[in-house]
Amino acid sequence: MKENKKFLMTLFFVGLFVFVNGQNISNYWQQHVDYAMDVQMDVENYQYTGTQKLVYTNNSPDEIKRVYYHLYFNAFQPGSEMDIRLQNIEDPDGRMFVDGKSRIAHLQKDEQGYLHVSSLTQDGEELSFEEEGTVLVVDLAKPIPSGGKTTFDMVFSGQVPLQIRRSGRNNKDGVALSMSQWYPKMAEYDFEGWHADPYIAREFHGVWGDFDVKLTIDKDYIVGGTGYLQNPEEIGHGYETSGAKIKKQKGRTLTWHFKAPMVHDFMWAADPEYVHDTLQMENGPMLHFFYKSDPKFVDTWKAVQPMTEKAMAFFNKNIGEYPYEQYSVIQGGDGGMEYAMATLITGGDKPGSVIGTMIHELAHSWFQHVLATNEAKHSWMDEGFTSFISALCSNEIRDSKKENPFEGSYKGYYYLVNSGKEQPQTTHSDRYNSNMPYGIAAYSKGAVFLSQLGYVIGQDKLMETIRKYYEDFKFKHPVPNDIKRTAEKVSGMELDWYLTDWTQTTNTIDYNIKEVIADGDKTKIILERIGLMPMPIDLLVAYSDGTKETFYMPLQMMRGEKENPYPTINRTVLKDWPWTNPTYEFVIDRPLGDVLAILIDPSQLMADINPNNNIYQAQE
C-alpha cells in the first residue's frame, strides 16, 4: 500500500514550477545616518582605534531625547549575555560551544573582544553615556526635533576577538581579520520605537545611510568588503585600473578609503595572503573574489566565480536589478553571512558546498540588504525568502532538475511540527526556547510561506508579487504586512488570514478525504478540515479510462480565485468553502466505479502535515 501511495504521489505531481522573469508607502518615514570614520588597525595585537562623525537626520514625527549605539564586540567577553545564553540554552551553537563549554567563557584577555567609547559630543557639546553590555545608552544635550539634524563626534577603541561567531580574527581557514559589526553602530528608530537589542545570538538591524571609511592597516594586507575603493592607484593589490601607475608608499601602512552609498552596514576583511580576482559582468556589476592563496582553496574559488555571475543574473531577472556597481565574495567568517555589497564565506575544499553558500548569501543582497527587514523580529522574511529564491536559483543554474526545489524546507517544517517545540514566527529571534525551532521557523517555514503562497494565488502571481515587493520597498524597512499587501494587490485576493495563521500562530493544515461514496450513477466526495488553518483546495481525480480532471474549492475569506495551475487538465471551480465548515461535499458526474484515485493538492505545495489522508485509491 505504501509503495502504491508513493507511485500515485509521483504520478499526480504535476510540473508547475514555471517561473517568469504593513506600511502605507505614502506615509512611510525612516531615519538616515551619514558615517565618516577614520580607523587605525594594529595587526600585531588586533586592537584598533577610530573616530566617527555621524550626522543623524530625524525623519520621524517624534522629538528624540535619547539615542542608542550597538557595541557588538562586547558580546565576546566572559559573562556577557551571549555567553550566559550559550551556557543555558539546551542546544547551543556547536561553533560556539565545544566539549560542553562556552568558548566565550574561556577567552583570555588578549583573545576577548571589546568596543568602548571614550568620548562623545553632540554638535560640539559633551554627552553623558553609559555602556550596558553591547548597548551604549546616550542622553542627548538637546532633543532632535522632527525633521532636524544633529552631528555626533566620537572616539572609540576596540579589540578583535578570536573568531567565534561571524566576526573575529584567525579563523579556522587562517583568515586574519573578519570585521563585521565592528564599529559603534547607531540603533534603528522606527514607527515601533527604538530597536536597541543586545547582541545575544541572532541577526541585526540598521539605519539606512552613507558611509565614508578610511582604514589604515599594515601595507601587506589586502582588504575587501563594503563600499567602493576611492584610492586604487595608491593601493594596488588588484584594485588599480589597467595601466594605472601605482604610487610608491612610505612607511609600513596603507590607508584604504571606501565609500558606500545607501547601505545599512559596513563590513571589511583583510589578510596578507588574499588572492584578489575580478569578473566584470555584462550589463551587471563588477564581481570581486578574495580568498587565501592556499592550494587547497584555489580550485574551489575559481569554480565559484562563474557561478556567482549566473546567480547574480538569475536574481536580477526574478527579483529586480542589483542596485550597486560591485559585489564581493570573501573568504572569512564562519559558514556564511551576508553584508552590504559583500559576503563572508568559509573557504572549504568542496566547490559544491561553497557555491551553495554563495548562492544563499548573494540572495541576501536583495532580501535583507536592499529589503532591510528587522531580522530580530522577522527573521523569516530575510532567511526564509532568501531560502526560497536561492532554492529556485540553485535548481536552475546547477541544473538540479528537482520537481520541488523546496522539498527540504517542507521536510524541515514537518519535523518542527512533529517535535512539539514550534513557536509562532512572531517570536523575537532571541526568545526562542532553543536554537532548533528558531532555525526551522526562520529558514524552512519562512521559505514555505512563499512557496505555499504560490499555491494560494498562483505561481505567476507569486513571482509578480516578489518583483513588485522589491520595487516598492527597496531601500526601506518592510514588515510582514507589506509582503501580504503586495500579494493582495497583485492577486486581487484577501490574504490576512494567511499571514495571521502562518506567522502569528502554530495552527497547522490538515485536510482529509473523509468519504467517497456512490450517489446513484454519480460519486459524492466529502472532504474534512482537521487542522485549524484553512486553505483553498485543489483536488485531482484520476479515472480508470486514463483521463483526469481537477476541482477547485476557493476559501471563502479569500474573496477571489487563482487561475487554473494545470491548463492542460479540465478544471471545475466549485462554490467557496467557508472556514467555519469542518466538512465540504460535492458530487462528480461519474460513477464510483470510474474513479481510480483522488488526491488533495497534486502540487504538494500546501503544507499539509498528514499526507496519508490526502489520497483515495479505489479498492482492487
Long-range contacts (C-beta under 8 A, 24 or more apart in sequence): 4-617, 5-612, 5-615, 5-617, 8-597, 8-599, 8-615, 8-617, 9-599, 9-604, 9-611, 9-615, 11-542, 12-540, 12-542, 12-597, 12-599, 12-602, 13-403, 13-404, 13-602, 13-603, 13-604, 14-540, 14-565, 14-566, 14-569, 14-602, 14-603, 15-403, 16-459, 16-565, 16-566, 16-603, 17-392, 17-395, 17-403, 17-404, 17-405, 17-459, 18-459, 18-460, 19-318, 19-392, 19-459, 19-463, 20-460, 20-463, 20-464, 21-317, 21-318, 22-478, 22-479, 22-480, 22-481, 22-482, 22-484, 22-485, 23-191, 23-476, 23-478, 23-479, 23-481, 23-482, 25-472, 25-473, 28-476, 29-59, 29-60, 29-61, 29-191, 30-59, 30-190, 30-207, 30-208, 30-476, 30-477, 31-56, 31-57, 31-58, 31-59, 31-60, 31-188, 31-189, 31-190, 31-207, 31-208, 32-56, 32-57, 32-59, 32-207, 32-208, 32-209, 33-57, 33-186, 33-207, 33-208, 33-209, 33-210, 34-209, 34-210, 34-212, 35-183, 35-209, 35-210, 35-211, 35-212, 35-213, 35-266, 36-212, 36-213, 37-183, 37-211, 37-212, 37-213, 37-214, 38-214, 38-216, 39-183, 39-213, 39-214, 39-215, 39-216, 40-216, 40-217, 41-177, 41-215, 41-216, 41-217, 41-218, 41-270, 43-176, 43-177, 43-217, 43-218, 43-221, 45-110, 45-159, 46-159, 46-160, 46-169, 46-177, 47-157, 47-158, 47-159, 47-160, 48-157, 48-158, 48-159, 48-160, 49-155, 49-156, 49-157, 49-158, 50-155, 50-156, 50-157, 50-158, 50-183, 51-153, 51-154, 51-155, 51-156, 52-152, 52-153, 52-154, 52-155, 52-156, 52-183, 52-184, 53-151, 53-152, 53-153, 53-154, 54-151, 54-152, 54-153, 54-154, 54-186, 55-149, 55-150, 55-151, 56-144, 56-149, 56-150, 56-151, 56-152, 56-186, 57-148, 57-149, 58-144, 58-145, 58-146, 58-147, 58-148, 58-149, 58-150, 59-147, 60-146, 60-189, 60-190, 60-191, 61-146, 62-146, 63-143, 63-144, 63-145, 63-146, 64-140, 64-143, 64-144, 64-189, 65-139, 65-140, 65-143, 66-137, 66-138, 66-139, 66-140, 67-138, 67-140, 67-152, 67-186, 67-187, 67-189, 68-135, 68-136, 68-137, 68-138, 68-186, 68-187, 68-194, 68-196, 69-117, 69-135, 69-136, 69-138, 69-184, 69-185, 69-186, 69-187, 70-134, 70-135, 70-136, 70-181, 70-184, 70-185, 70-186, 70-187, 70-196, 70-199, 70-204, 71-115, 71-116, 71-117, 71-131, 71-133, 71-134, 71-135, 71-136, 71-184, 72-115, 72-134, 72-167, 72-181, 72-182, 72-185, 72-199, 73-113, 73-114, 73-115, 73-158, 73-159, 73-160, 73-161, 73-167, 73-181, 73-182, 74-113, 74-114, 74-115, 74-131, 74-133, 74-134, 74-199, 75-104, 75-113, 75-133, 75-134, 75-198, 75-199, 75-200, 76-104, 76-107, 76-112, 76-113, 76-114, 76-161, 76-162, 76-164, 76-165, 76-167, 76-168, 77-104, 77-107, 77-112, 77-113, 77-114, 78-104, 78-105, 78-106, 78-107, 78-112, 79-105, 80-104, 80-133, 80-134, 81-133, 81-134, 81-198, 81-199, 81-200, 82-134, 82-165, 82-199, 82-200, 82-201, 85-200, 85-201, 85-430, 89-434, 89-435, 90-433, 90-434, 91-434, 91-435, 91-436, 92-435, 93-165, 93-201, 93-435, 95-164, 95-165, 95-334, 95-335, 96-164, 96-165, 103-162, 103-164, 104-164, 107-161, 107-162, 107-164, 110-159, 111-161, 111-162, 112-159, 112-161, 113-158, 113-159, 113-160, 113-161, 113-167, 113-168, 114-158, 114-159, 115-156, 115-157, 115-158, 115-182, 115-183, 115-184, 116-156, 116-157, 116-158, 117-154, 117-155, 117-156, 117-184, 118-155, 118-156, 118-157, 119-153, 119-154, 119-155, 120-152, 120-153, 120-154, 120-155, 121-152, 121-153, 121-154, 122-150, 122-151, 122-152, 123-150, 123-151, 124-153, 127-152, 132-198, 133-198, 134-198, 134-199, 135-187, 135-196, 135-198, 136-184, 137-196, 154-184, 156-183, 156-184, 158-182, 158-183, 163-333, 163-334, 164-334, 165-201, 165-334, 166-333, 166-334, 166-337, 166-344, 167-333, 171-332, 171-333, 171-334, 171-346, 172-334, 172-346, 173-292, 173-297, 173-331, 173-332, 173-346, 173-347, 174-271, 174-273, 174-292, 174-294, 175-269, 175-271, 175-292, 175-331, 175-332, 176-221, 176-270, 176-271, 176-272, 177-221, 177-268, 177-269, 177-270, 177-271, 177-332, 178-269, 178-332, 178-333, 178-344, 179-225, 179-267, 179-268, 179-269, 179-270, 180-265, 180-267, 180-333, 180-337, 180-339, 180-344, 181-265, 181-267, 182-267, 183-266, 185-265, 188-374, 188-477, 190-477, 195-374, 195-376, 195-377, 197-376, 197-430, 200-430, 201-429, 201-430, 201-435, 202-375, 202-376, 202-379, 202-429, 202-430, 202-438, 203-375, 203-376, 203-379, 203-382, 203-429, 204-265, 204-375, 204-376, 205-372, 205-374, 205-375, 205-376, 206-264, 206-265, 206-372, 207-264, 208-262, 208-263, 208-264, 208-372, 208-475, 208-477, 209-262, 209-263, 209-264, 210-259, 210-260, 210-261, 210-262, 210-263, 211-258, 211-259, 211-260, 211-263, 211-266, 212-257, 212-258, 212-259, 213-257, 213-258, 213-259, 213-260, 213-266, 213-268, 214-255, 214-256, 214-257, 214-258, 215-255, 215-256, 215-257, 215-258, 215-268, 216-253, 216-254, 216-255, 216-256, 217-253, 217-254, 217-256, 217-270, 218-252, 218-253, 218-254, 218-272, 219-249, 219-251, 219-252, 219-253, 219-254, 220-272, 221-254, 221-270, 221-271, 221-272, 222-270, 222-271, 222-272, 222-274, 222-276, 222-290, 223-256, 223-268, 223-269, 223-270, 224-268, 224-269, 224-270, 224-274, 224-276, 224-288, 224-290, 224-328, 224-330, 224-342, 225-258, 225-266, 225-267, 225-268, 225-269, 225-328, 225-330, 225-339, 225-341, 225-342, 226-258, 226-260, 226-263, 226-265, 226-266, 226-267, 226-268, 226-339, 226-340, 226-341, 226-342, 227-258, 227-259, 227-260, 227-263, 227-266, 227-341, 228-258, 228-259, 228-260, 228-325, 228-326, 229-256, 229-257, 229-258, 230-257, 230-258, 230-259, 231-255, 231-256, 231-257, 237-276, 238-276, 238-277, 238-278, 239-276, 260-340, 260-341, 262-323, 262-475, 263-340, 263-341, 263-369, 264-340, 264-369, 264-372, 265-339, 265-340, 265-369, 266-339, 266-340, 267-339, 267-340, 267-342, 267-344, 269-330, 269-331, 269-332, 269-333, 269-344, 271-332, 274-331, 275-301, 277-301, 277-302, 277-305, 279-305, 279-306, 279-308, 279-309, 281-309, 281-312, 281-313, 284-309, 284-312, 284-313, 284-316, 284-322, 285-312, 285-322, 285-324, 285-325, 285-326, 285-327, 286-325, 286-326, 286-327, 287-312, 287-326, 287-327, 287-328, 287-329, 288-326, 288-327, 288-328, 288-329, 288-342, 289-328, 289-329, 289-330, 290-328, 290-329, 290-330, 290-331, 291-330, 291-331, 291-347, 292-331, 292-347, 294-347, 296-347, 296-349, 297-331, 297-347, 297-348, 297-349, 299-351, 300-347, 300-348, 300-349, 300-350, 300-351, 300-354, 301-331, 301-347, 301-354, 303-351, 303-354, 303-355, 304-329, 304-351, 304-354, 304-355, 304-358, 307-355, 307-358, 307-359, 307-397, 307-398, 308-358, 308-362, 310-397, 311-358, 311-359, 311-362, 311-363, 311-393, 311-397, 312-362, 314-392, 314-393, 314-396, 314-397, 315-362, 315-363, 315-365, 315-366, 315-389, 315-393, 318-389, 318-392, 318-393, 318-463, 318-466, 318-467, 319-366, 319-389, 319-466, 319-467, 319-470, 320-366, 320-467, 320-470, 320-471, 320-474, 322-365, 322-366, 323-370, 323-474, 323-475, 327-362, 327-365, 329-358, 329-361, 329-362, 336-360, 336-361, 337-361, 338-362, 338-364, 338-365, 338-368, 338-369, 339-369, 340-369, 341-365, 341-369, 355-398, 356-394, 359-390, 359-393, 359-394, 359-397, 360-386, 360-387, 360-390, 362-390, 363-389, 363-390, 363-393, 366-470, 370-470, 370-474, 370-475, 371-469, 371-470, 371-473, 371-474, 371-476, 371-478, 372-475, 372-476, 372-477, 372-478, 373-477, 373-478, 373-479, 374-477, 374-479, 375-429, 376-428, 376-429, 376-430, 377-426, 377-428, 377-429, 378-425, 378-479, 378-480, 379-429, 379-438, 379-441, 379-442, 379-446, 380-425, 380-441, 380-442, 380-445, 380-446, 380-449, 380-503, 381-446, 381-478, 381-480, 381-483, 383-442, 383-443, 383-446, 384-442, 384-443, 384-444, 384-445, 384-446, 384-447, 384-448, 384-449, 384-450, 385-446, 385-447, 385-449, 385-450, 387-443, 387-444, 387-446, 387-447, 388-446, 388-447, 388-450, 388-451, 389-466, 391-447, 404-604, 404-605, 406-447, 406-448, 406-451, 406-605, 408-444, 409-443, 409-444, 409-445, 409-447, 409-448, 409-451, 410-444, 410-448, 410-604, 410-607, 411-444, 412-440, 412-443, 412-444, 412-445, 413-440, 413-444, 413-445, 413-448, 413-607, 414-607, 414-609, 415-440, 416-440, 416-441, 416-444, 416-445, 417-506, 417-508, 417-609, 418-609, 422-506, 423-506, 424-503, 424-504, 424-505, 424-506, 425-502, 425-503, 425-504, 426-503, 426-504, 445-502, 448-607, 449-502, 449-503, 451-605, 452-502, 452-605, 452-606, 452-607, 453-487, 453-495, 453-498, 454-605, 455-538, 455-601, 455-603, 455-605, 455-606, 456-493, 456-495, 456-498, 456-535, 456-536, 456-558, 456-562, 457-487, 457-490, 457-491, 457-493, 457-495, 457-562, 458-491, 458-562, 458-563, 458-565, 459-565, 460-563, 461-487, 461-490, 461-491, 461-562, 462-487, 464-490, 465-490, 465-491, 491-560, 491-562, 492-560, 493-558, 493-559, 493-560, 493-562, 494-557, 494-558, 494-559, 494-560, 495-558, 497-534, 497-555, 497-557, 497-558, 497-579, 501-532, 501-533, 501-534, 502-533, 505-532, 505-533, 507-531, 507-532, 507-533, 508-532, 508-533, 508-609, 509-533, 509-535, 509-606, 509-607, 509-608, 509-609, 510-608, 510-609, 510-610, 510-613, 511-535, 511-537, 511-600, 511-608, 511-613, 511-614, 512-610, 512-613, 512-614, 513-598, 513-600, 513-613, 513-614, 513-615, 513-616, 514-583, 516-592, 516-595, 516-598, 516-616, 517-592, 518-591, 518-592, 519-587, 521-591, 522-587, 522-588, 522-589, 522-590, 522-591, 523-587, 523-588, 523-590, 523-591, 523-592, 523-594, 523-595, 524-585, 524-586, 524-587, 525-585, 525-586, 525-587, 525-588, 525-598, 526-583, 526-584, 526-585, 527-553, 527-583, 527-584, 527-585, 527-600, 528-582, 528-583, 528-584, 529-579, 529-581, 529-582, 529-583, 529-584, 530-610, 530-613, 531-608, 531-609, 534-577, 534-579, 535-606, 536-562, 536-577, 537-577, 537-584, 537-600, 537-601, 538-565, 538-600, 538-601, 538-602, 538-603, 538-606, 539-598, 539-599, 539-600, 539-601, 540-569, 540-598, 540-599, 540-602, 541-588, 541-595, 541-597, 541-598, 542-595, 542-596, 542-597, 542-598, 542-599, 543-590, 543-594, 543-595, 543-596, 544-593, 544-594, 544-595, 544-596, 544-618, 545-594, 550-602, 551-586, 551-588, 553-577, 553-584, 553-586, 555-579, 565-603, 566-602, 593-618
